[in-house]
Amino acid sequence: MLVVSFFGRNNYKGVVDIAAEALQDPIQTPLPASSPITFRANGYAYELEPLYHYEINAMLVHKLNYRTFSIYNFDKVFPFDLCLIWGDNLSKKSYRANTLSFSQDCRFCWAQWRESLSFNLSQLSNNHLLMNNRKFERIIGFLVYGDQIKITGKLVNVKARKLGAGGDWDSPAEVSWHTSTSRTDSGAGACEVIFVEDIRILRAANVFWRSIFLVSLAGVLGLIVLNLVRFFSRAGRAPKFEE
């Protein structure tokens, strides 16, 4: 059940109830000149230049946490990437096509299909998320594919300076990223860099399989603990000898 529910909870193709908000394009509003946003995280001091207020309502079709996935310390500077779709891709049910699949690697999100499909690549985006809030990190960790979510924040250009000793090949002393401000661009530099100010789930996907996964995971962990207790309790007994 743990294995079956692990895959079942991420089945975005089974989602049929689409939130009205997720059919709309993201809202991007210019910001007046404002002070940089500064904070420290992941061993770096961040300085963010806010460009636009940004709101996106969309379905999650893939996510990657580079903090745990990548072997490179550099990727921990911008740990979370979410691949999102919205608009016609949801209203026309394009995401349910049998051969359509999504993947992420090297800070890109790809959509691939083999059949004739009306899929709007301008209504797909790979989003690099920055935040200074543990609550938002927990919400992102809980998300599964098919969840329809709302992210509110700012599109930002980023400078990050390593704290402490200078950087090595894997962890540079300074890092800078620029956000995309268009939904129609593609390739390198087309990702949105969002400083998250709020994130919430509009419609949760696969609630049944998500619940089964949590219950079966708890059961497996409980069995492991129980067997470890039994093992050490037996190992601690003194052997008995008969004359």
C-alpha positions in Angstrom: 0.0 0.0 0.0 2.9 2.4 0.7 4.3 1.8 -2.8 0.9 2.0 -4.6 -0.2 5.1 -2.7 3.2 6.8 -3.2 2.5 6.9 -7.0 -1.3 7.3 -6.6 -1.0 10.5 -4.6 0.9 12.2 -7.5 -1.5 11.2 -10.3 -2.4 14.7 -11.6 -4.1 13.1 -14.7 -6.9 11.9 -12.4 -7.8 15.5 -11.3 -11.2 16.7 -12.8 -12.3 19.5 -10.5 -10.5 22.6 -11.6 -10.6 25.8 -9.6 -11.8 28.9 -11.5 -8.7 30.9 -10.4 -6.4 28.4 -12.1 -8.0 29.2 -15.5 -6.7 32.7 -15.3 -3.3 34.0 -16.4 -0.9 35.1 -13.6 -1.2 38.7 -12.4 1.9 40.9 -12.6 1.8 44.4 -11.2 4.7 46.9 -11.4 6.1 48.0 -8.0 7.2 51.5 -7.1 10.8 51.9 -6.2 11.3 50.0 -2.9 14.1 48.9 -0.6 15.8 45.6 -1.2 14.6 42.5 0.8 17.4 41.1 2.8 17.7 37.9 4.9 20.1 35.0 5.6 19.5 31.4 4.8 21.3 28.3 3.4 24.7 29.8 4.4 24.2 32.9 2.3 23.1 36.5 2.8 20.4 37.4 0.3 19.6 40.8 -1.3 16.5 40.8 -3.4 15.5 43.5 -5.8 11.7 43.5 -6.1 10.4 44.2 -9.6 6.8 43.2 -9.7 4.0 42.0 -7.4 3.1 38.6 -8.7 0.2 36.2 -8.2 -0.2 32.8 -9.9 -2.9 30.3 -9.5 -2.0 27.0 -11.2 -1.8 23.2 -11.0 1.4 21.6 -9.8 2.7 19.0 -12.3 6.2 18.5 -11.0 8.4 19.8 -8.1 12.0 19.4 -7.1 13.8 20.3 -3.9 17.4 20.8 -4.9 18.4 20.9 -1.2 18.0 17.2 -1.0 18.1 16.1 -4.6 21.3 17.7 -5.7 24.8 16.9 -4.6 25.9 20.5 -5.2 25.9 23.0 -2.4 25.2 25.7 -5.0 21.7 24.4 -5.6 20.8 24.9 -2.0 20.9 28.7 -2.6 17.6 28.4 -4.5 16.2 25.1 -3.2 12.7 24.9 -4.5 11.5 24.7 -8.1 7.8 24.2 -9.0 6.6 23.4 -12.5 3.1 24.8 -12.9 0.4 24.9 -15.6 -2.8 26.9 -15.9 -5.4 28.4 -18.3 -6.2 26.4 -21.5 -4.0 23.6 -20.4 -6.5 22.9 -17.6 -9.8 24.0 -19.2 -9.1 21.8 -22.3 -7.9 18.9 -20.1 -4.6 18.7 -22.1 -2.8 17.6 -18.9 -4.8 14.3 -19.0 -3.3 13.2 -22.3 -1.8 9.7 -22.1 1.6 10.5 -23.5 2.1 13.9 -21.8 4.7 14.0 -19.1 6.7 16.6 -17.2 10.2 16.4 -15.8 12.7 18.7 -14.1 16.5 18.9 -13.9 19.3 21.4 -14.2 16.7 24.2 -13.2 14.5 23.5 -16.3 11.0 22.0 -16.6 10.1 20.0 -19.7 6.8 19.0 -21.1 6.9 16.1 -23.6 4.2 14.3 -25.6 4.0 12.1 -28.7 0.3 12.4 -29.8 -1.4 15.4 -31.4 -2.0 17.6 -28.5 -3.2 21.2 -28.0 -0.8 22.2 -25.2 0.1 25.9 -24.6 3.7 26.2 -23.5 3.0 29.9 -22.7 0.8 28.6 -19.9 3.6 26.5 -18.3 6.3 27.9 -16.1 9.2 26.7 -13.9 9.3 28.8 -10.8 12.3 29.2 -8.5 11.0 29.9 -5.0 12.7 31.9 -2.3 11.3 32.4 1.1 12.2 33.3 4.6 9.4 31.4 6.3 9.5 27.8 7.6 5.7 27.5 7.3 5.9 28.0 3.5 8.6 25.4 3.3 6.5 22.8 5.1 3.5 23.6 2.8 5.7 23.0 -0.3 7.0 19.8 1.1 3.4 18.6 1.6 2.3 19.4 -2.0 1.6 16.6 -4.4 1.2 16.7 -8.2 -2.3 17.8 -9.1 -2.7 20.2 -6.2 -4.0 23.5 -7.4 -2.2 26.3 -5.5 -2.0 30.0 -5.2 1.4 31.7 -4.8 1.5 35.4 -3.9 4.8 37.3 -3.8 7.3 39.4 -5.8 9.3 38.7 -8.9 12.9 39.5 -7.8 16.4 39.7 -9.1 18.7 38.0 -6.6 22.2 38.5 -5.2 23.4 36.0 -2.7 26.8 36.3 -0.8 28.3 33.4 1.0 28.7 33.8 4.7 32.0 32.9 6.4 34.9 31.5 4.3 35.1 32.1 0.6 33.4 29.7 -1.8 34.9 26.7 -3.6 34.0 25.2 -7.0 30.8 23.9 -5.6 29.7 26.8 -3.5 30.6 30.1 -5.1 31.2 33.2 -2.9 28.6 35.2 -4.8 25.5 34.1 -6.9 23.1 36.3 -8.9 19.9 35.4 -10.7 17.5 37.5 -12.8 13.8 36.7 -13.0 11.8 36.4 -16.1 9.0 39.0 -16.4 7.2 37.4 -19.4 5.1 34.3 -19.7 6.0 33.8 -23.4 9.8 33.4 -23.2 11.5 30.0 -23.1 14.9 28.5 -22.5 17.6 29.7 -20.1 16.5 32.8 -18.2 12.8 32.2 -18.7 12.0 31.0 -15.2 10.2 33.2 -12.7 12.2 33.9 -9.4 9.5 34.5 -6.8 10.0 35.7 -3.2 7.0 33.9 -1.6 4.8 36.0 0.7 2.0 33.5 0.8 1.2 30.1 -0.6 -1.9 28.0 -0.1 -3.8 25.1 -1.7 -6.9 26.0 -3.7 -7.9 22.4 -4.4 -6.1 19.4 -2.9 -5.5 16.4 -5.3 -5.8 12.7 -4.6 -6.9 13.1 -1.0 -7.7 9.4 -0.7 -4.2 8.2 -1.8 -2.5 11.0 0.1 -4.2 9.7 3.3 -3.4 6.1 2.5 0.2 7.0 2.0 0.5 8.7 5.4 -1.2 5.9 7.2 0.8 3.2 5.5 4.0 5.2 6.1 3.2 5.4 9.8 2.5 1.7 9.8 5.8 0.8 8.2 7.8 3.1 10.5 5.9 1.6 13.5 6.8 -2.0 12.4 10.5 -1.0 12.0 10.6 0.5 15.5 8.7 -2.5 17.0 11.2 -4.9 15.4 14.2 -2.9 16.6 12.8 -2.9 20.1 12.4 -6.7 19.9 15.9 -7.2 18.5 17.6 -5.2 21.2 15.5 -6.6 24.0 16.5 -10.1 22.9 20.2 -9.1 22.5 20.2 -7.7 26.0 19.2 -10.9 27.7 21.9 -12.9 29.4 22.4 -16.4 28.0 21.3 -19.2 30.3 23.4 -22.3 30.8 22.3 -25.6 32.3 24.6 -28.0 34.2 
